[in-house]
Amino acid sequence: MLLINGVWTNAENNRSFESTSPSTGESLGFAADASAGDLDRAISAARSAADSWAQVTPYRRAGLLNAAAENVLAAKDEIGRLMSKEQGKPLRAAINEIGYAADFLTWYSEEAKRIEGTTIPSARADQRFVTVQAPVGVVAAITPWNYPVSMITRKLAPAVAAGCTLVLKPAEATPLCAVAMFEAIQSAGFPDGVINLITVSDPVSVGKAFTTDPRIDKITFTGSTAVGRLLAGEAAKNLKRISMELGGHAPFIVFPDADPVHAAKGASLVKFLNAGQACISPNRIFVHRSIYQPFIETLSARTSALRVGDGLADGVSVGPLVNPAAVGKVQSQVDDAISKGATAVIGGHALQEEEYAAGHFFAPTVLSDVTADMVIYREETFGPVAAVIQFDDDDDIYALANDTHYGLAAYVYTRSISKMYEAMERLRFGIIGINDINPTSAAAPFGGMNNSGLGREGGREGIVEYLETKTVGISVA
């Protein structure tokens, strides 16, 4: 179903597309396959509602966002099971994500009441300046499949809190999760047209419409760098505001003063989270040669203990990849690395027999002796492969870590306060975890540098993306 102007409806041509489980291949249901006419109606609804929604008090917006958060949490078990089936992640991780999604709704319910202006002194005695913040207008949002509910609220909550209306297109791999989330959010009582949901099997036409339609004022996108470039290029032609959270190639640095066992435990937790399908997943694990052996031994032992399978099965900690192409990409990177001298200490192959036959599974893998000439050293993997690299010189490690076109996340393990500050200053990444594998929160800005995107989501910075500053000069003579 599509949500257009407060009404749940089929696509106008009654077309639909199937959603299937990446674990079992079973059909989970069908989503409405929106037409160009449906998209036009959704944009029109958002445009028509924009002026009236902008006049709604911040306290009223806050109340609706809080109610939406309560609805989402009330449905967490149902949505969590659906997410585990449709996206593949283990049920516990799915339910945790729903809590994270609710955090954005509650955080921005408070930020709605913190939209403030300033007063500015003038050189003229008879003049005063003030600034006020106004909503951008109509927002077009495109969200990914790997975090199919939290990425919805990370965009919807600040947009709505700022006084914007929204048309959201979720990933075609996880449309049912998006429908379930919008059912919970819309039931809070948002006025017709404020939030609109379009599901579609072919995202290209929607991206084109979002970047060219004059009724859209801003685009927010989470996805690949390649698609982000295309959207940014089209948006620039039409002078549309755009913010993007794109790919990453995170370094994970373990200095010689760190506890290698503790660091390896952290690496295993963050590397195999969501089967490695996270933009902040560490892709290059740099370990000082002096502690390399205990690190690799601990990482390998923990990796071998991971259970792969259907996210609803007991004890499963690593689910499937999104599709066969993802499995092929990971296998290609592993094969390339081994052909150039790396060793698969654990794993290194797709899982295709018995319980894995109908799904898209890859064995959690540890590669040792990875070098700079390997594809996995240069390209984002988006899969459960830990590529470990030895280093000798602390001074050289920053050049190695920064040797990427990306700049989203980085991780550092050290006991030294001076090393901590040095890493903060010298690493060119938007998010840095120091002895911390989860440097994210609804209250903290999230985003990257270079090819990892534009703008920030989360925190105070997240709502600024949806506001325009007006300067007002007042003559008091």
Secondary structure, DSSP 8 states (H G I E B T S, - for coil): -EEETTEEE--TT--EEEEE-TTT--EEEEEE---HHHHHHHHHHHHHHHHHHHTS-HHHHHHHHHHHHHHHHHTHHHHHHHHHHHT---HHHHHHHHHHHHHHHHHHHHHGGG---EEE--SSTTEEEEEEEEE--EEEEE--SSSTTHHHHHHHHHHHHHT-EEEEE--TT-HHHHHHHHHHHHTTT--TTSEEE---S-HHHHHHHHHH-TT--EEEEES-HHHHHHHHHHHHHTT-EEEEE----EEEEE-TTS-HHHHHHHHHHHHSGGGG-STTSEEEEEEEGGGHHHHHHHHHHHHHT--BS-TTSTT--B---SSHHHHHHHHHHHHHHHHTT-EEEE--SEE-SGGGTTS-EE--EEEES--TTSHHHHS---SSEEEEEEE--HHHHHHHHT-SS--SEEEEE-S-HHHHHHHHHH---SEEEES-S----TTS-B--SGGGEES-BSHHHHHHTTEEEEEEEEE--
